[in-house]
Amino acid sequence: MSLSSEETHLITLVAKQYYFEGRTQNEISHSLNLSRTKVSRMLKQSRELGLVSIRINLNPVELSDLGQEFRRRFGIRHALIAIDHEDEELQRAAVAQLVADHLGEILSDGMVIAVGMGRNLGAVADLAHSARQRACTFVSAIGGANRVGDRLNSDSICRKLAGKFGGRSEMLYAPAYVEDSNLRTLLLKNDTVQQALTRARRADVALIGIGDCTENGYTADIGWYTPVEIARARLAGAVADVSGYDFLDIRGQRVALDLGDRIIGLSHADYARIPNVVAVVSEANKTLSLLASLRSGVIDTLATSVGNARAILAIDDRHDAAPFAASSGGGES
């Protein structure tokens, strides 16, 4: 959507007051006679338009120590850790910016990138900027879903990333969720669907979100699973889901296997074979989910906040993490 010069000027003014003058969103709302919701939306637009670029650095020694500990303890290749921020959208943007910069460093001509869905990955696409074009292919790793909104669907994120990096995108022509497992079986036999999934399985890099498996979480909110089904999965020990598909307990083992037979997309086993799986999580209530995913061995690059990183290490230090399984809050992939 194109903006008029007046709209762009107002967005810039809001961003200057928030980022440079340190005014709160409520103060800006009153001074400019705008709703609190509109101010928040304009701050988000300022980042999407490139008017604001978030670059917040921690003490290099602290960053190095945290990253080294994650690599040592969980065997991952990279730990992208953003400073903590009270504002949820700024936290998401800070984490997403690290991932966008990381992609700019690691992507090269001929690479295939499998892309999941959700707010965190959508933010990565919004903030990606590349001075050098790359002949990469961004492939949907999961089908589409009307209820998540176009911007958060895998296909939309692929197209935006391809545009930013000068590559191309490939869509998975199938719904992400079907109620009938028999219909899923038929769709998976379709040549077009098979070709897209085969392409995604052979990716060099994958971008995924991690869900927290709660009754008011992302997959329940968009109607993929009922609160009763989520509660049953949690009774089986589930604290995480990988891209809305496979459910994991705190030890990283798959549980609630029956719930995966409705999703059309890459599975946990598929991601395990991709050389570099980048998990992007900004929410502070997903530490258990991240720990489970790290223990599963599927993650190669972790992108999250300092608070999450410290909490993950603290929980992992405990010999028995099982009592924490029922205490995580709501969230989204």
Secondary structure as a PSIPRED ss2 file (coil, helix, strand):
# PSIPRED VFORMAT (PSIPRED V4.0)

   1 M C   1.000  0.000  0.000
   2 S C   1.000  0.000  0.000
   3 L C   1.000  0.000  0.000
   4 S C   1.000  0.000  0.000
   5 S H   0.000  1.000  0.000
   6 E H   0.000  1.000  0.000
   7 E H   0.000  1.000  0.000
   8 T H   0.000  1.000  0.000
   9 H H   0.000  1.000  0.000
  10 L H   0.000  1.000  0.000
  11 I H   0.000  1.000  0.000
  12 T H   0.000  1.000  0.000
  13 L H   0.000  1.000  0.000
  14 V H   0.000  1.000  0.000
  15 A H   0.000  1.000  0.000
  16 K H   0.000  1.000  0.000
  17 Q H   0.000  1.000  0.000
  18 Y H   0.000  1.000  0.000
  19 Y H   0.000  1.000  0.000
  20 F H   0.000  1.000  0.000
  21 E C   1.000  0.000  0.000
  22 G C   1.000  0.000  0.000
  23 R C   1.000  0.000  0.000
  24 T C   1.000  0.000  0.000
  25 Q H   0.000  1.000  0.000
  26 N H   0.000  1.000  0.000
  27 E H   0.000  1.000  0.000
  28 I H   0.000  1.000  0.000
  29 S H   0.000  1.000  0.000
  30 H H   0.000  1.000  0.000
  31 S H   0.000  1.000  0.000
  32 L H   0.000  1.000  0.000
  33 N C   1.000  0.000  0.000
  34 L C   1.000  0.000  0.000
  35 S C   1.000  0.000  0.000
  36 R H   0.000  1.000  0.000
  37 T H   0.000  1.000  0.000
  38 K H   0.000  1.000  0.000
  39 V H   0.000  1.000  0.000
  40 S H   0.000  1.000  0.000
  41 R H   0.000  1.000  0.000
  42 M H   0.000  1.000  0.000
  43 L H   0.000  1.000  0.000
  44 K H   0.000  1.000  0.000
  45 Q H   0.000  1.000  0.000
  46 S H   0.000  1.000  0.000
  47 R H   0.000  1.000  0.000
  48 E H   0.000  1.000  0.000
  49 L C   1.000  0.000  0.000
  50 G C   1.000  0.000  0.000
  51 L C   1.000  0.000  0.000
  52 V C   1.000  0.000  0.000
  53 S C   1.000  0.000  0.000
  54 I C   1.000  0.000  0.000
  55 R C   1.000  0.000  0.000
  56 I C   1.000  0.000  0.000
  57 N C   1.000  0.000  0.000
  58 L C   1.000  0.000  0.000
  59 N C   1.000  0.000  0.000
  60 P H   0.000  1.000  0.000
  61 V H   0.000  1.000  0.000
  62 E H   0.000  1.000  0.000
  63 L H   0.000  1.000  0.000
  64 S H   0.000  1.000  0.000
  65 D H   0.000  1.000  0.000
  66 L H   0.000  1.000  0.000
  67 G H   0.000  1.000  0.000
  68 Q H   0.000  1.000  0.000
  69 E H   0.000  1.000  0.000
  70 F H   0.000  1.000  0.000
  71 R H   0.000  1.000  0.000
  72 R H   0.000  1.000  0.000
  73 R H   0.000  1.000  0.000
  74 F H   0.000  1.000  0.000
  75 G C   1.000  0.000  0.000
  76 I C   1.000  0.000  0.000
  77 R C   1.000  0.000  0.000
  78 H E   0.000  0.000  1.000
  79 A E   0.000  0.000  1.000
  80 L E   0.000  0.000  1.000
  81 I E   0.000  0.000  1.000
  82 A E   0.000  0.000  1.000
  83 I C   1.000  0.000  0.000
  84 D C   1.000  0.000  0.000
  85 H C   1.000  0.000  0.000
  86 E C   1.000  0.000  0.000
  87 D C   1.000  0.000  0.000
  88 E H   0.000  1.000  0.000
  89 E H   0.000  1.000  0.000
  90 L H   0.000  1.000  0.000
  91 Q H   0.000  1.000  0.000
  92 R H   0.000  1.000  0.000
  93 A H   0.000  1.000  0.000
  94 A H   0.000  1.000  0.000
  95 V H   0.000  1.000  0.000
  96 A H   0.000  1.000  0.000
  97 Q H   0.000  1.000  0.000
  98 L H   0.000  1.000  0.000
  99 V H   0.000  1.000  0.000
 100 A H   0.000  1.000  0.000
 101 D H   0.000  1.000  0.000
 102 H H   0.000  1.000  0.000
 103 L H   0.000  1.000  0.000
 104 G H   0.000  1.000  0.000
 105 E H   0.000  1.000  0.000
 106 I H   0.000  1.000  0.000
 107 L C   1.000  0.000  0.000
 108 S C   1.000  0.000  0.000
 109 D C   1.000  0.000  0.000
 110 G C   1.000  0.000  0.000
 111 M C   1.000  0.000  0.000
 112 V E   0.000  0.000  1.000
 113 I E   0.000  0.000  1.000
 114 A E   0.000  0.000  1.000
 115 V E   0.000  0.000  1.000
 116 G C   1.000  0.000  0.000
 117 M C   1.000  0.000  0.000
 118 G C   1.000  0.000  0.000
 119 R H   0.000  1.000  0.000
 120 N H   0.000  1.000  0.000
 121 L H   0.000  1.000  0.000
 122 G H   0.000  1.000  0.000
 123 A H   0.000  1.000  0.000
 124 V H   0.000  1.000  0.000
 125 A H   0.000  1.000  0.000
 126 D H   0.000  1.000  0.000
 127 L H   0.000  1.000  0.000
 128 A C   1.000  0.000  0.000
 129 H C   1.000  0.000  0.000
 130 S C   1.000  0.000  0.000
 131 A C   1.000  0.000  0.000
 132 R C   1.000  0.000  0.000
 133 Q C   1.000  0.000  0.000
 134 R C   1.000  0.000  0.000
 135 A C   1.000  0.000  0.000
 136 C C   1.000  0.000  0.000
 137 T E   0.000  0.000  1.000
 138 F E   0.000  0.000  1.000
 139 V E   0.000  0.000  1.000
 140 S E   0.000  0.000  1.000
 141 A C   1.000  0.000  0.000
 142 I E   0.000  0.000  1.000
 143 G C   1.000  0.000  0.000
 144 G E   0.000  0.000  1.000
 145 A C   1.000  0.000  0.000
 146 N H   0.000  1.000  0.000
 147 R H   0.000  1.000  0.000
 148 V H   0.000  1.000  0.000
 149 G C   1.000  0.000  0.000
 150 D H   0.000  1.000  0.000
 151 R H   0.000  1.000  0.000
 152 L H   0.000  1.000  0.000
 153 N C   1.000  0.000  0.000
 154 S H   0.000  1.000  0.000
 155 D H   0.000  1.000  0.000
 156 S H   0.000  1.000  0.000
 157 I H   0.000  1.000  0.000
 158 C H   0.000  1.000  0.000
 159 R H   0.000  1.000  0.000
 160 K H   0.000  1.000  0.000
 161 L H   0.000  1.000  0.000
 162 A H   0.000  1.000  0.000
 163 G H   0.000  1.000  0.000
 164 K H   0.000  1.000  0.000
 165 F H   0.000  1.000  0.000
 166 G C   1.000  0.000  0.000
 167 G C   1.000  0.000  0.000
 168 R E   0.000  0.000  1.000
 169 S E   0.000  0.000  1.000
 170 E E   0.000  0.000  1.000
 171 M C   1.000  0.000  0.000
 172 L C   1.000  0.000  0.000
 173 Y C   1.000  0.000  0.000
 174 A C   1.000  0.000  0.000
 175 P E   0.000  0.000  1.000
 176 A C   1.000  0.000  0.000
 177 Y E   0.000  0.000  1.000
 178 V C   1.000  0.000  0.000
 179 E C   1.000  0.000  0.000
 180 D C   1.000  0.000  0.000
 181 S H   0.000  1.000  0.000
 182 N H   0.000  1.000  0.000
 183 L H   0.000  1.000  0.000
 184 R H   0.000  1.000  0.000
 185 T H   0.000  1.000  0.000
 186 L H   0.000  1.000  0.000
 187 L H   0.000  1.000  0.000
 188 L H   0.000  1.000  0.000
 189 K C   1.000  0.000  0.000
 190 N C   1.000  0.000  0.000
 191 D H   0.000  1.000  0.000
 192 T H   0.000  1.000  0.000
 193 V H   0.000  1.000  0.000
 194 Q H   0.000  1.000  0.000
 195 Q H   0.000  1.000  0.000
 196 A H   0.000  1.000  0.000
 197 L H   0.000  1.000  0.000
 198 T H   0.000  1.000  0.000
 199 R H   0.000  1.000  0.000
 200 A H   0.000  1.000  0.000
 201 R H   0.000  1.000  0.000
 202 R C   1.000  0.000  0.000
 203 A C   1.000  0.000  0.000
 204 D C   1.000  0.000  0.000
 205 V E   0.000  0.000  1.000
 206 A E   0.000  0.000  1.000
 207 L E   0.000  0.000  1.000
 208 I E   0.000  0.000  1.000
 209 G C   1.000  0.000  0.000
 210 I E   0.000  0.000  1.000
 211 G E   0.000  0.000  1.000
 212 D C   1.000  0.000  0.000
 213 C C   1.000  0.000  0.000
 214 T C   1.000  0.000  0.000
 215 E C   1.000  0.000  0.000
 216 N C   1.000  0.000  0.000
 217 G C   1.000  0.000  0.000
 218 Y H   0.000  1.000  0.000
 219 T H   0.000  1.000  0.000
 220 A H   0.000  1.000  0.000
 221 D H   0.000  1.000  0.000
 222 I C   1.000  0.000  0.000
 223 G C   1.000  0.000  0.000
 224 W C   1.000  0.000  0.000
 225 Y C   1.000  0.000  0.000
 226 T C   1.000  0.000  0.000
 227 P H   0.000  1.000  0.000
 228 V H   0.000  1.000  0.000
 229 E H   0.000  1.000  0.000
 230 I H   0.000  1.000  0.000
 231 A H   0.000  1.000  0.000
 232 R H   0.000  1.000  0.000
 233 A H   0.000  1.000  0.000
 234 R H   0.000  1.000  0.000
 235 L H   0.000  1.000  0.000
 236 A C   1.000  0.000  0.000
 237 G C   1.000  0.000  0.000
 238 A E   0.000  0.000  1.000
 239 V E   0.000  0.000  1.000
 240 A E   0.000  0.000  1.000
 241 D E   0.000  0.000  1.000
 242 V E   0.000  0.000  1.000
 243 S C   1.000  0.000  0.000
 244 G C   1.000  0.000  0.000
 245 Y C   1.000  0.000  0.000
 246 D E   0.000  0.000  1.000
 247 F E   0.000  0.000  1.000
 248 L E   0.000  0.000  1.000
 249 D E   0.000  0.000  1.000
 250 I C   1.000  0.000  0.000
 251 R C   1.000  0.000  0.000
 252 G C   1.000  0.000  0.000
 253 Q C   1.000  0.000  0.000
 254 R E   0.000  0.000  1.000
 255 V E   0.000  0.000  1.000
 256 A C   1.000  0.000  0.000
 257 L H   0.000  1.000  0.000
 258 D H   0.000  1.000  0.000
 259 L H   0.000  1.000  0.000
 260 G H   0.000  1.000  0.000
 261 D H   0.000  1.000  0.000
 262 R H   0.000  1.000  0.000
 263 I E   0.000  0.000  1.000
 264 I C   1.000  0.000  0.000
 265 G E   0.000  0.000  1.000
 266 L C   1.000  0.000  0.000
 267 S C   1.000  0.000  0.000
 268 H H   0.000  1.000  0.000
 269 A H   0.000  1.000  0.000
 270 D H   0.000  1.000  0.000
 271 Y H   0.000  1.000  0.000
 272 A H   0.000  1.000  0.000
 273 R C   1.000  0.000  0.000
 274 I C   1.000  0.000  0.000
 275 P C   1.000  0.000  0.000
 276 N E   0.000  0.000  1.000
 277 V E   0.000  0.000  1.000
 278 V E   0.000  0.000  1.000
 279 A E   0.000  0.000  1.000
 280 V E   0.000  0.000  1.000
 281 V C   1.000  0.000  0.000
 282 S C   1.000  0.000  0.000
 283 E C   1.000  0.000  0.000
 284 A C   1.000  0.000  0.000
 285 N C   1.000  0.000  0.000
 286 K C   1.000  0.000  0.000
 287 T H   0.000  1.000  0.000
 288 L H   0.000  1.000  0.000
 289 S H   0.000  1.000  0.000
 290 L H   0.000  1.000  0.000
 291 L H   0.000  1.000  0.000
 292 A H   0.000  1.000  0.000
 293 S H   0.000  1.000  0.000
 294 L H   0.000  1.000  0.000
 295 R H   0.000  1.000  0.000
 296 S H   0.000  1.000  0.000
 297 G C   1.000  0.000  0.000
 298 V C   1.000  0.000  0.000
 299 I C   1.000  0.000  0.000
 300 D C   1.000  0.000  0.000
 301 T E   0.000  0.000  1.000
 302 L E   0.000  0.000  1.000
 303 A E   0.000  0.000  1.000
 304 T E   0.000  0.000  1.000
 305 S E   0.000  0.000  1.000
 306 V H   0.000  1.000  0.000
 307 G H   0.000  1.000  0.000
 308 N H   0.000  1.000  0.000
 309 A H   0.000  1.000  0.000
 310 R H   0.000  1.000  0.000
 311 A H   0.000  1.000  0.000
 312 I H   0.000  1.000  0.000
 313 L H   0.000  1.000  0.000
 314 A H   0.000  1.000  0.000
 315 I H   0.000  1.000  0.000
 316 D H   0.000  1.000  0.000
 317 D H   0.000  1.000  0.000
 318 R C   1.000  0.000  0.000
 319 H C   1.000  0.000  0.000
 320 D C   1.000  0.000  0.000
 321 A C   1.000  0.000  0.000
 322 A H   0.000  1.000  0.000
 323 P H   0.000  1.000  0.000
 324 F H   0.000  1.000  0.000
 325 A H   0.000  1.000  0.000
 326 A H   0.000  1.000  0.000
 327 S C   1.000  0.000  0.000
 328 S C   1.000  0.000  0.000
 329 G C   1.000  0.000  0.000
 330 G C   1.000  0.000  0.000
 331 G C   1.000  0.000  0.000
 332 E C   1.000  0.000  0.000
 333 S C   1.000  0.000  0.000
